[in-house]
Amino acid sequence: NAGVTQTPKFQVLKTGQSMTLQCAQDMNHNSMYWYRQDPGMGLRLIYYSASEGTTDKGEVPNGYNVSRLNKREFSLRLESAAPSQTSVYFCASGPGKAGGNEQYFGPGTRLTVT
Amino acid sequence: SQQGEEDPQALSIQEGENATMNCSYKTSINNLQWYRQNSGRGLVHLILIRSNEREKHSGRLRVTLDTSKKSSSLLITASRAADTASYFCAASDTGRRALTFGSGTRLQVQP
């Protein structure tokens, strides 16, 4: 039981490049989430998915797209990376209704955009 | 904007002492949750307290919730060096389907 896994762990991009962050969970959770964490701050929600086939915007969705590929996988795409997207990205999953229960986090992806 | 705001931002104590962190939030909630984050790692869920509960215990953790003041506190008793981490509160709003995290309290426990 690996929990929530994320790839890659580290990434450096040049401004304008694109990339996809991958996330998978093996806990059969309905809800999945993408957050970003900037230095000295809490987590801000980018997008979430309450169930397979549905996605919704969070607090800071601009510059990102997501895909809920199946119940296990939820990917985050940066189409044209900007230095302001330098951050640590966390994927999480949770049982039951979105937002109502505890969430389980992956180890994070550290992204630097130069 | 941050729903939960923790206080203090940083706290340094000696091993064996108790650590208290406070959280304030702005809107009506279903529940309030506390998470721990060790340096460079993901967040780990500690405890969830529902809006109709006033106090909850889990091991050395004690959480209180005062919905009239829109505030919560996390008490860690008999702290250990391994408790050194950042602690975040997260509010589950009644009107939204996601958690809103505060900016965290950095706890340093000196051995």
Interface residues (C-beta under 8 A of the other chain):
Chain A: V4 Y33 Y35 G40 M41 G42 L43 R44 L45 Y48 A50 D56 G58 E59 F90 A92 K97 A98 G99 G100 N101 E102 Q103 Y104 F105 G106 P107 G108
Chain B: Q2 G4 N30 N31 Q33 G40 R41 G42 L43 V44 H45 L48 F88 S92 D93 R96 R97 A98 L99 T100 F101 G102 S103 G104
